Amino acid sequence: QSPDDVVRSIVFDTIANTYSSTPWPEPFDSSGTLRNNTTKEWEAAEIGESREAALFVTELKAAQYKEATRIGDPTITAVYAGKGVGQIQSIEGAYDIITRMEQEAVEIMDTKLRSLLPSAL
């Protein structure tokens, strides 16, 4: 993924508000998410045909979105992300990260300590 894949949109809140027992009050801010089929359809409807948001969110679309959220389908449901999404190069476990940080700290301290000690030691 790259930062260009992140969009700000109200589409996911708009859809979720049609079936949520605790909808977001309007006006709500946009959410940063990865571009997917839902955001592409929303952009086409707003820009290409200038439809109202209420017309975009049909009962069928809301049901599809609800199911996609339940099963975790990223092509339809929101995948929240920021512009830093392109910076992620790997996913490591906490143990591996802490172990690497410890090794790096020991190397840095060892190097700094050696530079502070007299060369005769």
Sequence and secondary structure as in RCSB ss.txt:
>XXXX:A:sequence
QSPDDVVRSIVFDTIANTYSSTPWPEPFDSSGTLRNNTTKEWEAAEIGESREAALFVTELKAAQYKEATRIGDPT
ITAVYAGKGVGQIQSIEGAYDIITRMEQEAVEIMDTKLRSLLPSAL
>XXXX:A:secstr
  GGGEEEESHHHHHHTTT SS   SS   EEEE  HHHHHHHIIIIIS   HHHH  HHHHHHHHHHHHHT TT
TS  B  GGGGG      HHHHHHHHHHHHHHHHHHHHHHHS TT 
